[in-house]
Every structure is written in structure tokens, then in C-alpha cells.
Amino acid sequence: MGYSVSPSPKIFAKIRIMRFCLYLCNVNGQHILFYDGRCGFCNFWVQFILERDAERRFRFASLQSDFGQAFLRDRGLPQSSFGTLYLWMPQQYYLTKSQAVFKIASLLGGFYRLIGSLRLLPAWLTDLVYDKVAERREKIAAPTCMLPGKEQHRFLSTEEEYRAF
């Protein structure tokens, strides 16, 4: 005589709650871009991406935010140096510097996909160019504080939000 064990209704309720939370976070297929929140040059590019991200593939987090600091801490990355751009696909990978830039361009599609093809160049070379721009980014644009407005929901800032990923 075989016994059948079926999951309790409580387990199904928990699964539904978890799925609902993932829906609210809208993390499926989205990349999170970490940037220097005090850098005018970086804020310009965040706005640039927001305006061109028709498929809403990106969410954003300042490296200085609790969300950004948790990301850095969990990966053993420097928590007080903000000259590197990170692009994270939760549960899969993260890219840095020029490789992150090329992936962003590819995901934006259209003409920008051509920029993404530069990923075929040696990373040491493209990262060298990235580092030279990063060194001068504060001279290129004045520090600004970006106010996201209607896109506020696409910006992540708390460690609790980070732990949801």
C-alpha cells in the first residue's frame, strides 16, 4: 500500500507570495546597473539609458546606496571606490567597465548594438580606455544629484531590495 504525500496549502501559499514578490520587483530578465551616484557624467549616462530603454531592461542603483554597498560587499569588491560601472544580471553574472558598457549597448539594440560589437576587442585595451575616461569623468561633468521622477520605481536603494534578488 503506497502513501501519497502532497504539499500542504501553506507551501502553495508561500510559493504564490514569492512569485508575487518577484513580479513586484520585476526582476525577470532585467539587468541592474550600478553607477557612481555623485558623478554628473555617470548620471548623464543613466538618463541616456533611461530614455532609450523602451523594453525596460534596466534598473539602477547608486554604488553609494545600501543596495550598491551590499552588492559590492557580497562580492568582495572595494566599497569606497566608485570609478567602476557594474552591470548585474541577478543569479547569472556581472560585468564591469567596458564589458558592461558593451552589454548595455547591445541590450539597447538598434544602432547601439554596433557599439556592443566592440566587446570583440581585447578587454585589457577597452578597459584601458574606460579607465582613462573614468579618471577624467569629474572634469567632464559637474557633480549632480539626479532626481528620477516618474522612473523612481526603476531605482533600487535599500539592502532589503538587494536581498530580494
N, C-alpha and C positions, 0 to 999 in steps of 0.2 A: 504494500500500500504506500503510494508516494504522497508526500505532503507538498503542497504548493505554498510558497511564501510570496506574498505580494507586498509591495511597499505601502507604508501607511499613508493616509491622506496628508499627514503633516509633511512628509517628504515632498509630495507633489506641490504642496503649498510653498515650501521653501524654494523649490525649483522655479515655480512661477514668479516668486518675488525676485529671485536672482535674474531671471530673464527680463523682468520689468526694469530692474536697475540697469542692466546693460542697455536696454532700449533708451532709458532716460539719459544715460551717459553718451549714447550714440557712438560707441567705440568701434563698432564693426566696420572694418575697412578704413578707419581713419588713422592718420598719422599725427603725431604730436610734435610740434616744432618748438624747441627750446631756444630762447634768444636772450640777449642782454637787454633787460627792460629799461636800463638807464641810458641806452645808446640811441641817439637820434637816427643814425644810419640804419641800425637794426630795426627800429620802429618804422622807418620808411618802408623797409622791405616786407615787414609784417603786413602793413597796409596794402602794399602792392599785391601780395599773395591773396589777402582777403578779397580784394576787388576782382581778382581773376579766378578765384576758386569756385567756379559755377557748380561743381559737383560736391562741394563742401567736404573735401577730403582731409582738410587740415583743422586741427585745433592748436591752440597756442598756450605756452607757459613761459613766463619770465624765469630765467635761471635763478634770480634772487628770491622768487616766491617759495613758499613752503613746498609746493608741488615740485618745482625745479630742484630745490635742495634735496628732497627725498630721492629723486631720480639720480642725482649725482652721488649722493651718499651710498645708495644701494649698489652702485657700480664701481665704487672706489675711485671716483673721478674727483678732481680738485673742486672744492666748494666755494672758493673765493676768487677764482679766475674765470672771467666771463667772456673771453675772446673767442670761444668756440661755439659754433652752431651745432645743435644736435637735432636729428630727426629720428623719432622713435615710432616704430610700429609695435604696439604692445603685444607681448607674448611671442614676438618673432625676432626683431633685430633693432639695432640703432646704428645710424650713420653719423659721421662727423665731418666738419669742414667742407671741402669741395665736393666730397661724395654726397653729402646731404644736399648741397646746392643742386647738383645734377639730378638727384632723385626728385627733388621738388619741381624742377623744370620739367622733367618727364611726366610727372603726375598732373601738372597744369595742362599739359597737352598742347596741341596746335603748334605754333611757331616755337614755343618754348621747348618742345621736345628736341629740337636741334641742339639747344644748349645742353640738354641731358645727354646727348651723344658724346659730349666731351669726357664723359666718365671712362671712355676707352683710352684716354691718355694716362700716362703713369701717375698714380696718386701722389707720389713724392713731388712731382712737378706741379700738379694742380693745387696741392696743399701749400706749396711754397708761395704761389700767387695768392692763395686765400690768406695766408699768414701776413703777407705784405699789406694787403688791404685791411685786415683786422688791426694791424699796428697803427694804421692811419685813420681808422673809422671815426675816431672822436674829432679829428681835424676836418673830416669831410662834412659832418653834420653836427650841429649843436645838440647837447643833451635835451631830450624832450620826454614828456610823460604822455603816453598815448592813452586816450580815453576811448574804449572800444564802442560805446554807444549801442546800437541795435544788435551788434555781433557779440555782446558781452558773454552770452552763453557758450561761445566757442573758446573762451579763455579759461584756463584752469589755474587755480592758485593754492588750494589747500592740500595738506598731506592726506586728508580723508579722501579727497578726489583721486589722489595718486594711488592710494591703497585699493581703490575700486577696480584698478586695472590689473 
